[in-house]
């Protein structure tokens, strides 16, 4: 936007978010100088604007989740740097514990970012969140290890991870709402699939860098300074992402709401008062995504190397190959959800996880590289049925005035309780049960709960976006 705003009423222009022009694109907003804003009827959002919206959403979310991925992929190294030398599993649990604690702030972040996004605009929230994440991630590279500053090392790591968790709370929900509100009505699933695709791309770069560092550096070099290099990339990538976002207008749906001055002063209160059922369904639906995402795409290299004693470089390479296929599957899922509906796709994902997860984990124990890659592709493909559908499903559950809040709170609450704790729980369950299939059974339990939640949902894909 040309004019920065500090309140909803100051945002000019409006648009009909659910209508389409002759080209099938969303209408833009026009304003008569000196007069009230009116919905545009003959103008459409240009192809260049649509490309910039997609690019901004992709890059911003990519940066946020690359930052998160690096920590998960280098957890084994980080555990030796920031925690005293002791039992290997204890140090690893402490590292994943820090990973999990950072998620506990995410529900709070969901409320705050949701308030900013629903009151001041999606653009404002997204531009701020990427700066916080990039600065926090860059700081991880600067923290001295335990051997240098003692207990302050894990304390500082925890503080920085809390800032990361807070900033990430606004990213996924905001980018999804941004894309859905810009998308043509019959392509919301495909547009929203850009968000999980960018998440997987961030993980992919993290996996590639981890594999590269593990291959070209010795264990001593990697432990002394090599692990810090990926975190240093956060600053320049974050600046690029923020620059692109500041060049965009806010969404047509938000500008229409702003022009009508129908925004609520307390979106979170309105959400709990009027949309409790949607909030419960959304939180349950996210559960499989939360556990599956962090077990399959983040924890898996650690599981292969630490529990199955697979080579570190080979573990990262297997995950990298699986992620490449995952990105392609995501867009196919987005297209399928537009055609067959969100509910059908989410139910299918849950059923497949209930039936196939434990057998898939059994196959991982073969130690055969090809089998491990194929199993990860299978698990990733199953997860895309959920991951590629969820952003549009959650955004469509809530009306414009509480969309950011409803999405952010439900998504981050489920991720805080079950997603961020997934690597910790997987490691803990293996230690308690001495059963390497424990992470698989944990995934099955998450799938059952998500299935029950989705069964109570209504289909949203064929309906216009809710406005009020």
Number of C-alpha atoms within 10 A of each C-alpha: 12 9 9 11 14 12 12 22 17 14 23 20 24 26 25 22 28 20 15 19 16 10 9 15 19 27 27 26 24 18 14 9 7 6 7 12 19 18 20 18 15 11 15 19 18 13 10 9 15 17 11 16 24 20 17 25 26 23 23 31 31 27 29 30 24 26 28 24 25 25 23 24 24 24 24 23 18 21 24 19 23 26 20 16 13 9 9 13 16 17 21 24 21 18 27 26 17 21 25 26 19 23 29 20 22 31 24 18 24 30 24 20 31 30 24 22 28 30 26 23 26 27 22 21 24 30 20 17 24 29 20 18 28 26 20 24 28 22 19 19 19 11 18 17 22 18 14 12 12 14 14 15 18 24 13 16 23 20 16 21 26 22 20 26 29 26 26 29 29 33 29 25 30 32 28 30 29 29 28 27 27 28 26 21 22 18 20 28 32 26 25 30 32 26 31 27 25 24 24 27 24 26 28 27 21 27 30 20 20 25 22 14 19 21 14 11 14 12 13 9 13 19 19 13 12 19 24 20 15 21 23 19 17 24 19 13 19 27 17 15 25 21 13 17 23 17 15 16 17 22 24 25 28 32 26 25 24 24 22 15 13 15 20 15 13 15 23 21 14 16 21 14 10 10 17 13 13 22 22 14 21 27 24 24 31 30 28 31 29 26 29 31 23 20 26 24 26 26 24 23 29 24 20 22 17 18 15 14 13 19 14 18 18 18 23 27 20 24 27 27 17 24 26 16 16 28 23 13 23 28 23 17 24 30 21 19 28 21 14 13 19 31 22 16 22 27 21 14 23 28 16 16 24 18 12 15 22 18 12 20 20 13 14 21 17 12 13 11 15 12 16 22 20 17 21 26 22 18 22 25 22 22 26 30 28 30 29 34 32 28 31 29 29 28 31 24 24 23 17 25 27 29 25 35 33 32 31 34 28 26 31 32 26 24 28 23 19 24 26 28 25 28 29 22 22 23 24 18 18 15 14 9 10 10 10 20 20 21 27 22 18 20 25 24 16 23 30 18 16 26 22 15 20 21 14 13 18 13 15 19 23 14 11 13 22 17 18 11
